[in-house]
Amino acid sequence: MRPPPSALCALVLLLGCASTSATSTVAAPATVTTPAAIDLAAADRTPADRALDAGRHPLEMLAFFRVAPGQRVADLFAGGGYTTELLARAVGTAGTVYSQNNAFVLDRFARAPWTERLARPVNARVVRVEREFDAPLPPDVRDLDAVIFVLAYHDTVWQRTDRAAMNRAVFAALRPGGVYGIIDHSAAAGRGLDDVQTLHRIEQSALVAEVTAAGFRLDGEAAFMRNPADARDWNDSPMAAAERRGASDRFVLRFVKP
């Protein structure tokens, strides 16, 4: 039996508090917005999205990245739009979500499912953004509350994105105190960027170095997607992972713009 929406709300609020203490490596700012509460069992969610929930931990993600009603946020490398729709539900009708994909992603697999996703009523406040990662958001998009990048930062490496420019662009798009939230598949220690295309993994320290070089401060790290049993020696891209999809060791990092 699924919990009532009120229970889900309480869970997210609890996670919002826990994520800034037990799972953070750096103290959180004094001012924390009230996290959004969404009902994962809502009747208008698709079966495919529900199937991804166990491996994606959407409630924990929204709480840790401090996504709240009324915010203006962006989803980079949106793919088919799973995270975009979660963000749209979280920010509500008073908020806005910028959902970004580049030409490579659209041409390879995302154009049809993304288009279908954005046509759903729940995504009425989503702005479709087709831009390359070097400058992923329109120049007039400023003062965002959060930019979220889920399981795809490593792809920008083998796609030869100018990641320094990309991270500077994200920095410019955020308000002071805004969150740059990144989740990615963890590579083994010492691998750096070597596995970004073959195994679709990136070493956490390499990513942190790139993002902090753009002016961001690492504000916290969460453990809800960690898997110590993962040997980190297999390809975790969705098509290659098969039944192991969702089982990779993943780091969850919250950066903030000072």
C-alpha positions as CSV (number, residue, x, y, z in Angstrom):
1,M,0.0,0.0,0.0
2,R,1.4,3.3,-1.0
3,P,1.9,6.1,1.7
4,P,-0.5,9.0,1.5
5,P,0.8,12.3,0.0
6,S,1.1,13.7,3.5
7,A,3.5,11.0,4.4
8,L,5.5,11.6,1.3
9,C,5.7,15.3,2.2
10,A,6.9,14.4,5.7
11,L,9.5,12.1,4.2
12,V,10.9,14.7,1.9
13,L,11.0,17.3,4.7
14,L,12.9,14.8,6.8
15,L,15.3,14.0,4.1
16,G,15.9,17.7,3.5
17,C,17.1,18.1,7.0
18,A,19.1,14.8,7.1
19,S,20.9,15.6,3.8
20,T,22.4,18.8,5.2
21,S,23.9,17.0,8.2
22,A,24.6,13.3,8.2
23,T,25.4,13.0,4.5
24,S,27.1,16.4,3.9
25,T,30.8,16.7,4.0
26,V,30.6,20.5,4.3
27,A,28.3,22.6,6.5
28,A,25.2,23.8,4.7
29,P,24.4,27.5,4.5
30,A,22.3,29.0,7.3
31,T,19.3,29.6,5.1
32,V,17.7,26.5,3.6
33,T,14.5,26.6,1.5
34,T,11.7,24.2,2.3
35,P,12.1,21.2,0.0
36,A,9.4,20.3,-2.5
37,A,7.0,17.4,-1.8
38,I,5.8,15.3,-4.7
39,D,3.7,12.1,-4.8
40,L,5.6,9.4,-6.7
41,A,2.4,7.3,-6.9
42,A,0.5,10.1,-8.7
43,A,-1.9,8.5,-11.3
44,D,-0.4,10.6,-14.1
45,R,3.1,9.3,-13.7
46,T,4.1,6.8,-16.4
47,P,5.0,3.2,-15.6
48,A,8.4,3.7,-17.2
49,D,9.1,6.6,-14.8
50,R,8.0,4.5,-11.8
51,A,10.3,1.7,-12.8
52,L,13.3,4.1,-12.7
53,D,12.5,5.4,-9.2
54,A,14.2,2.7,-7.3
55,G,17.6,3.4,-8.9
56,R,17.2,7.2,-9.1
57,H,16.0,8.1,-5.5
58,P,13.9,11.1,-6.7
59,L,12.7,12.2,-3.2
60,E,16.2,12.2,-1.8
61,M,17.5,14.0,-4.9
62,L,15.0,16.8,-4.7
63,A,15.6,17.3,-1.0
64,F,19.4,17.3,-1.2
65,F,19.4,19.8,-4.1
66,R,16.9,22.0,-2.2
67,V,14.4,22.1,-5.0
68,A,11.3,24.0,-3.8
69,P,8.0,25.2,-5.1
70,G,8.1,28.4,-7.2
71,Q,11.8,28.0,-8.1
72,R,13.4,28.5,-11.5
73,V,15.6,25.5,-12.3
74,A,17.4,23.8,-15.2
75,D,17.9,20.2,-16.2
76,L,21.0,19.7,-18.3
77,F,21.2,16.7,-20.7
78,A,17.5,16.0,-20.0
79,G,17.4,13.0,-22.4
80,G,13.9,11.7,-22.4
81,G,12.9,14.0,-19.5
82,Y,12.6,11.8,-16.4
83,T,14.3,14.4,-14.2
84,T,12.7,17.3,-16.0
85,E,9.2,16.0,-15.1
86,L,10.3,15.5,-11.4
87,L,11.5,19.0,-11.3
88,A,8.3,20.3,-12.9
89,R,6.2,18.6,-10.3
90,A,8.5,19.9,-7.6
91,V,8.5,23.6,-8.6
92,G,4.8,23.5,-9.4
93,T,2.8,26.0,-11.5
94,A,4.6,29.0,-10.0
95,G,8.0,27.7,-11.1
96,T,9.8,27.2,-14.3
97,V,12.1,24.4,-15.6
98,Y,14.5,24.8,-18.5
99,S,15.0,21.4,-20.0
100,Q,18.2,21.2,-22.2
101,N,19.4,18.7,-24.7
102,N,22.1,19.0,-27.4
103,A,21.9,17.9,-31.1
104,F,23.8,14.7,-30.5
105,V,21.4,13.5,-27.7
106,L,18.3,14.5,-29.7
107,D,19.5,12.9,-33.0
108,R,20.6,9.6,-31.3
109,F,17.7,8.8,-29.0
110,A,15.9,11.7,-27.3
111,R,13.9,13.8,-29.8
112,A,10.7,11.8,-29.9
113,P,10.5,10.8,-26.2
114,W,11.5,14.3,-25.0
115,T,8.9,16.0,-27.3
116,E,6.2,13.6,-26.0
117,R,7.3,14.3,-22.5
118,L,7.1,18.1,-22.8
119,A,3.6,17.8,-24.3
120,R,2.3,16.3,-21.0
121,P,0.1,18.8,-19.0
122,V,2.3,18.4,-15.9
123,N,5.2,19.9,-18.0
124,A,3.3,23.0,-19.1
125,R,5.9,25.2,-17.3
126,V,8.9,23.6,-18.9
127,V,10.9,25.6,-21.4
128,R,12.5,23.5,-24.2
129,V,16.2,24.3,-24.7
130,E,18.2,22.9,-27.6
131,R,21.7,24.1,-27.2
132,E,25.2,22.6,-27.0
133,F,26.8,22.0,-23.7
134,D,29.5,24.7,-24.1
135,A,26.7,27.3,-23.6
136,P,23.8,25.1,-22.4
137,L,21.3,27.9,-21.5
138,P,20.2,31.0,-23.3
139,P,22.2,34.1,-22.3
140,D,19.1,35.8,-20.8
141,V,18.5,33.0,-18.4
142,R,19.8,34.3,-15.1
143,D,19.2,34.0,-11.3
144,L,18.2,30.4,-11.4
145,D,17.8,28.6,-8.1
146,A,19.3,25.3,-9.3
147,V,20.9,23.6,-12.2
148,I,20.7,19.8,-12.1
149,F,23.0,17.4,-14.1
150,V,22.1,13.8,-13.6
151,L,24.3,10.9,-14.8
152,A,25.6,12.7,-17.8
153,Y,28.5,15.0,-16.9
154,H,30.9,12.2,-18.0
155,D,29.3,12.3,-21.5
156,T,30.3,15.9,-22.0
157,V,34.0,14.7,-21.8
158,W,33.9,12.2,-24.6
159,Q,31.7,14.6,-26.6
160,R,34.6,17.1,-26.4
161,T,32.6,19.8,-24.7
162,D,34.5,22.8,-23.5
163,R,33.6,22.0,-19.9
164,A,35.3,25.0,-18.5
165,A,33.0,27.2,-20.6
166,M,30.1,25.0,-19.7
167,N,30.7,25.3,-15.9
168,R,31.3,29.1,-16.2
169,A,27.9,29.4,-18.1
170,V,26.2,27.5,-15.3
171,F,27.8,29.7,-12.7
172,A,26.6,32.8,-14.6
173,A,23.0,31.4,-14.9
174,L,22.7,30.8,-11.1
175,R,21.8,33.3,-8.5
176,P,24.2,33.8,-5.5
177,G,23.6,30.8,-3.3
178,G,22.2,28.8,-6.2
179,V,22.8,25.0,-6.4
180,Y,24.7,23.2,-9.1
181,G,23.6,19.6,-8.4
182,I,25.5,16.8,-10.1
183,I,25.0,13.0,-9.9
184,D,27.3,10.7,-11.9
185,H,28.6,7.1,-12.1
186,S,31.8,6.7,-10.1
187,A,35.0,5.5,-11.7
188,A,37.6,3.7,-9.7
189,A,40.3,5.6,-7.8
190,G,43.0,6.9,-10.1
191,R,41.0,6.5,-13.3
192,G,40.3,10.2,-13.7
193,L,38.6,10.7,-17.1
194,D,39.8,7.5,-18.7
195,D,36.5,5.6,-18.4
196,V,34.1,8.3,-19.6
197,Q,33.3,6.6,-22.9
198,T,34.2,2.9,-22.4
199,L,32.4,2.5,-19.0
200,H,30.5,5.8,-18.8
201,R,32.1,6.6,-15.4
202,I,34.1,9.6,-14.1
203,E,36.3,9.8,-11.0
204,Q,34.7,12.1,-8.4
205,S,37.9,14.1,-7.7
206,A,38.3,14.9,-11.4
207,L,34.8,16.3,-11.6
208,V,35.1,18.3,-8.4
209,A,38.3,19.9,-9.7
210,E,36.7,21.0,-12.9
211,V,33.6,22.5,-11.2
212,T,35.3,24.3,-8.4
213,A,37.7,25.8,-11.0
214,A,34.7,27.7,-12.3
215,G,34.1,29.4,-8.9
216,F,31.7,26.9,-7.3
217,R,32.1,25.8,-3.7
218,L,31.5,22.1,-2.8
219,D,28.7,22.4,-0.3
220,G,27.8,18.8,0.4
221,E,27.9,15.1,-0.6
222,A,25.1,12.6,-0.1
223,A,25.4,8.8,0.1
224,F,22.0,7.7,-1.0
225,M,23.2,6.4,-4.4
226,R,26.4,4.8,-3.2
227,N,27.0,1.1,-3.8
228,P,30.2,-0.1,-2.1
229,A,29.7,-3.5,-3.8
230,D,30.1,-2.1,-7.3
231,A,33.6,-3.0,-8.7
232,R,33.3,0.0,-11.0
233,D,34.7,-2.1,-13.9
234,W,31.5,-2.5,-16.1
235,N,29.7,-0.2,-18.5
236,D,26.7,1.4,-16.8
237,S,25.2,3.2,-19.8
238,P,21.4,2.3,-19.9
239,M,21.6,0.0,-22.9
240,A,24.8,-1.8,-21.8
241,A,23.9,-2.2,-18.1
242,A,20.7,-4.2,-18.8
243,E,19.5,-5.8,-15.5
244,R,22.3,-4.0,-13.6
245,R,20.9,-0.6,-14.5
246,G,20.6,1.6,-11.4
247,A,23.1,-0.5,-9.5
248,S,26.3,1.5,-10.2
249,D,28.1,3.3,-7.5
250,R,27.1,7.0,-7.9
251,F,28.3,10.2,-6.2
252,V,25.8,13.0,-5.4
253,L,27.4,16.4,-5.1
254,R,25.9,19.8,-4.2
255,F,27.9,22.8,-5.3
256,V,26.8,26.4,-4.6
257,K,27.6,29.7,-6.2
258,P,29.1,31.9,-3.5
